[in-house]
Structure formats: C-alpha cells, structure tokens
Amino acid sequence: MSNIDFTTSANPEALATEVACLKATLTLLLKAIGQADAGKVIINLERFAAQIDDPAQAEIFKNSILQIKHAYRQ
C-alpha cells in the first residue's frame, strides 16, 4: 500500500468532496459490518470526540459523527 498516492488537492472544494466521500464510505462500511459492531464503532468515535482538546475541532468531529449516524440509520 505504500506505493499508492493519497495526495489531496489544496483546493478547498476538492477537499470537501473527499471528506464527503470518506463519510459516505464509513457509513457504508458500518452498514456492512452489522448493527452490533457498528454501534461499538460509533460509541468509540463519540468517546474519541469527547477527548479532543480543541473545542472547534471537537465540534466539527461531533457534527461529522452525527451526519454519519443519520446516514447509517436511513
């Protein structure tokens, strides 16, 4: 995997699209692993968000988790 190039564009719009793609990918992965395991992953993500020192970064992380949870429940 070290030969794969995962560079991200400096363009904020391209970066935003990549983040949205990652959120969708995570949601689909959670749906694939089953309800019990997905619940554990979400709980661990919420615990991690609670430990973030920077309030602005923590809020962004929490909002992302909420978006993923909402998409997962659909």
Secondary structure, DSSP 8 states (H G I E B T S, - for coil): -TTS-----S-HHHHHHHHHHHHHHHHHHHHHH-HHHHHHHHHHHHHHHHT-S-HHHHHHHHHHHHHHHHHHH-
